[in-house]
Amino acid sequence: MSTAKKRHASEMKLSRFERPATIKEHVYNTLREQLLHNEHEPNGRLVEKQITDQLGVSRTPVREALSWLASDGLLVATKHGYKVPEFSREDVLNVFEVRMLLEPVAARQAADNASDVGLAEMQRAIDREKVAHSKGAVPPFLRANVSFRENWLKRTRNPLLLALLTRAVHSLQAIRVRTLSEKSIREFIIGRQQALLAAIKAGNADEAERIQLGTVQGSAKLMRAILFPEETTAS
């Protein structure tokens, strides 16, 4: 090969391409979307054979995906396979206690992030929430709500914090539809998200922290009133 040809070959540029997802990842993503959008009832079982038949895959990637989803907190392992979790009053309170400890810190980090990562997506999610709210459409509101949350959390710099919060919030997905059917909850969420986005855009970490703490505290109060009305009556 001539020197010119060698030089030409060494200067060749190759474009990067996305790594193709494995079958396990396809199964995981498919089931995760269904669980996040409450397409399975609390305490409902996910039957391995039904999943393999419907997706046309072998049992091994399905088994691995179900185990992965359980580690995310979206499923619970039982003697007979996996089921969608159902939560008691104590479970809900425990999750909100974790959120109150972690989310204000995450919001501060999101505001300290000088990049524009996720900002446009957050605004689009709020816009979609408003449309869904005006129609009383819970499933699209929930999808937009998940998108907003994922985009502000990915602005945090601490991967362990992100992982802990993701697991904690996944634990609440089983009861989200019940609460988001309430108009007051949807209005509260939209208002708080607009305030958080404004604080993040302004780079105001103190304000973002304050807003998110208030959001979690307010959410806990509203959710308890809906899920456990006997407490409100007793007080």
C-alpha positions as CSV (number, residue, x, y, z in Angstrom):
1,M,0.0,0.0,0.0
2,S,1.4,3.5,-0.9
3,T,2.1,6.1,1.7
4,A,-0.8,8.2,0.4
5,K,-3.2,5.3,0.7
6,K,-2.0,4.6,4.2
7,R,-2.4,8.2,5.2
8,H,-5.9,8.2,3.7
9,A,-6.9,5.1,5.6
10,S,-5.6,6.4,9.0
11,E,-7.7,9.6,8.6
12,M,-11.0,7.7,8.1
13,K,-13.7,8.8,10.4
14,L,-16.3,6.4,11.9
15,S,-19.6,7.6,13.3
16,R,-20.7,6.2,16.7
17,F,-23.8,4.2,16.8
18,E,-26.2,3.2,19.6
19,R,-25.4,-0.2,21.2
20,P,-28.3,-2.5,20.3
21,A,-30.4,-3.4,23.4
22,T,-30.3,-6.9,24.6
23,I,-33.5,-9.0,24.8
24,K,-33.4,-8.7,28.6
25,E,-33.3,-4.9,28.2
26,H,-36.2,-4.9,25.8
27,V,-38.3,-7.0,28.2
28,Y,-37.2,-4.8,31.1
29,N,-38.1,-1.6,29.3
30,T,-41.5,-2.9,28.1
31,L,-42.5,-4.1,31.6
32,R,-41.1,-1.0,33.3
33,E,-43.2,1.3,31.1
34,Q,-46.3,-0.7,32.0
35,L,-45.6,-0.7,35.7
36,L,-44.7,3.1,35.7
37,H,-48.0,3.8,34.0
38,N,-50.0,1.5,36.3
39,E,-51.1,-1.0,33.7
40,H,-51.0,-3.7,36.3
41,E,-53.1,-3.8,39.5
42,P,-51.6,-3.8,43.0
43,N,-51.0,-7.4,44.1
44,G,-51.4,-8.5,40.5
45,R,-49.0,-11.3,39.5
46,L,-46.7,-11.1,36.5
47,V,-46.6,-14.6,35.1
48,E,-43.4,-15.6,33.4
49,K,-44.9,-17.9,30.8
50,Q,-47.5,-15.3,29.7
51,I,-44.7,-12.7,29.2
52,T,-42.6,-15.1,27.2
53,D,-45.5,-16.1,25.0
54,Q,-46.7,-12.5,24.4
55,L,-43.2,-11.1,23.7
56,G,-42.0,-14.2,21.8
57,V,-38.8,-14.6,23.9
58,S,-37.2,-17.3,26.0
59,R,-37.6,-17.5,29.8
60,T,-34.1,-16.5,30.7
61,P,-34.3,-12.8,29.7
62,V,-37.8,-12.6,31.2
63,R,-36.6,-14.0,34.5
64,E,-33.6,-11.6,34.5
65,A,-35.8,-8.6,33.7
66,L,-38.3,-9.5,36.4
67,S,-35.4,-9.7,38.9
68,W,-34.1,-6.4,37.7
69,L,-37.6,-4.8,38.2
70,A,-37.8,-6.2,41.7
71,S,-34.4,-4.6,42.5
72,D,-35.8,-1.3,41.3
73,G,-38.7,-1.6,43.7
74,L,-41.4,-2.0,41.0
75,L,-42.1,-5.6,41.8
76,V,-42.0,-7.9,44.8
77,A,-40.5,-11.4,44.7
78,T,-42.7,-14.1,46.2
79,K,-42.6,-17.9,46.4
80,H,-44.7,-18.1,43.2
81,G,-43.0,-15.4,41.2
82,Y,-43.4,-11.7,41.1
83,K,-46.3,-9.4,41.9
84,V,-47.0,-5.7,41.9
85,P,-46.6,-4.3,45.4
86,E,-49.5,-3.0,47.5
87,F,-48.7,-0.5,50.2
88,S,-49.9,0.1,53.7
89,R,-50.2,3.4,55.5
90,E,-46.7,2.8,57.1
91,D,-45.2,2.0,53.7
92,V,-46.5,5.3,52.2
93,L,-45.2,7.3,55.2
94,N,-41.8,5.6,55.1
95,V,-41.4,6.5,51.4
96,F,-42.3,10.1,52.1
97,E,-39.9,10.3,55.0
98,V,-37.1,9.2,52.6
99,R,-38.3,11.7,50.0
100,M,-38.2,14.5,52.5
101,L,-34.6,13.7,53.4
102,L,-33.3,13.3,49.8
103,E,-35.3,15.4,47.4
104,P,-34.4,18.8,48.8
105,V,-30.7,17.9,48.4
106,A,-31.4,16.6,44.8
107,A,-33.3,19.8,44.0
108,R,-30.3,21.9,45.2
109,Q,-28.0,19.9,43.0
110,A,-30.3,20.3,40.0
111,A,-30.3,24.1,40.4
112,D,-26.5,24.1,40.9
113,N,-26.1,22.4,37.5
114,A,-25.2,25.2,35.1
115,S,-26.1,23.2,32.0
116,D,-29.4,23.2,30.2
117,V,-29.8,19.4,30.5
118,G,-33.5,18.4,30.8
119,L,-34.9,22.0,31.0
120,A,-36.7,21.9,27.6
121,E,-38.0,18.4,28.4
122,M,-39.3,19.6,31.8
123,Q,-41.2,22.4,30.2
124,R,-42.7,20.1,27.6
125,A,-43.8,17.7,30.4
126,I,-45.6,20.5,32.2
127,D,-47.3,21.6,29.0
128,R,-48.5,18.0,28.4
129,E,-49.7,17.8,32.0
130,K,-51.8,20.9,31.6
131,V,-53.5,19.5,28.5
132,A,-54.1,16.2,30.2
133,H,-55.4,17.9,33.4
134,S,-57.9,20.0,31.4
135,K,-59.3,16.8,30.0
136,G,-59.2,14.9,33.2
137,A,-57.0,12.3,31.5
138,V,-54.9,10.5,34.2
139,P,-52.7,8.2,32.1
140,P,-51.2,10.9,29.9
141,F,-50.9,13.1,32.9
142,L,-49.0,10.4,34.7
143,R,-46.7,9.9,31.7
144,A,-45.9,13.6,31.6
145,N,-45.3,13.6,35.4
146,V,-42.8,10.7,35.1
147,S,-41.0,12.6,32.3
148,F,-40.7,15.8,34.4
149,R,-39.4,13.9,37.4
150,E,-36.8,11.9,35.4
151,N,-35.5,15.0,33.7
152,W,-35.0,17.1,36.8
153,L,-33.5,14.3,38.7
154,K,-30.9,13.6,35.9
155,R,-29.5,17.0,36.6
156,T,-28.2,15.8,40.0
157,R,-24.5,15.1,40.3
158,N,-24.7,12.2,42.8
159,P,-25.5,8.9,41.1
160,L,-26.2,7.2,44.5
161,L,-28.7,9.9,45.4
162,L,-30.4,9.4,42.1
163,A,-30.6,5.7,42.5
164,L,-32.1,5.9,46.0
165,L,-34.7,8.5,44.9
166,T,-35.6,6.5,41.8
167,R,-36.3,3.4,43.9
168,A,-38.3,5.3,46.5
169,V,-40.5,6.9,43.9
170,H,-41.0,3.7,42.0
171,S,-42.4,2.3,45.1
172,L,-45.3,4.7,44.9
173,Q,-46.3,4.1,41.3
174,A,-48.8,1.4,42.3
175,I,-51.0,4.1,44.0
176,R,-50.4,7.0,41.7
177,V,-53.5,6.6,39.5
178,R,-55.8,6.7,42.6
179,T,-54.3,10.0,43.7
180,L,-53.9,11.6,40.3
181,S,-57.6,11.1,39.6
182,E,-58.1,13.9,42.1
183,K,-58.1,17.4,40.5
184,S,-56.5,19.0,43.5
185,I,-53.5,16.7,43.3
186,R,-52.9,17.5,39.6
187,E,-53.3,21.2,40.2
188,F,-50.8,21.0,43.1
189,I,-48.3,19.1,41.1
190,I,-48.4,21.5,38.1
191,G,-47.9,24.5,40.3
192,R,-45.0,23.0,42.3
193,Q,-43.3,21.8,39.1
194,Q,-43.5,25.3,37.5
195,A,-42.0,26.8,40.7
196,L,-39.2,24.2,40.7
197,L,-38.4,24.7,37.1
198,A,-38.2,28.5,37.6
199,A,-35.8,28.0,40.5
200,I,-33.6,25.6,38.6
201,K,-33.5,27.9,35.5
202,A,-32.5,30.8,37.8
203,G,-29.8,28.7,39.4
204,N,-31.3,29.4,42.8
205,A,-30.3,26.4,44.8
206,D,-31.8,27.6,48.1
207,E,-35.1,28.3,46.5
208,A,-35.1,24.9,44.7
209,E,-34.4,23.1,48.0
210,R,-37.2,25.0,49.8
211,I,-39.7,24.4,47.0
212,Q,-39.0,20.6,46.8
213,L,-39.3,20.2,50.5
214,G,-42.7,21.9,50.4
215,T,-43.7,19.8,47.5
216,V,-43.0,16.5,49.3
217,Q,-44.6,17.7,52.5
218,G,-47.7,18.9,50.6
219,S,-47.9,15.7,48.6
220,A,-47.7,13.6,51.7
221,K,-50.6,15.6,53.3
222,L,-52.8,15.4,50.2
223,M,-52.1,11.7,49.6
224,R,-52.8,10.7,53.2
225,A,-56.1,12.6,53.0
226,I,-57.1,10.6,49.9
227,L,-55.8,7.2,50.8
228,F,-56.5,7.3,54.5
229,P,-59.5,9.6,55.0
230,E,-60.3,8.1,58.4
231,E,-57.2,10.0,59.7
232,T,-58.6,13.3,58.5
233,T,-62.0,12.5,60.0
234,A,-60.5,11.5,63.4
235,S,-58.4,14.7,63.6
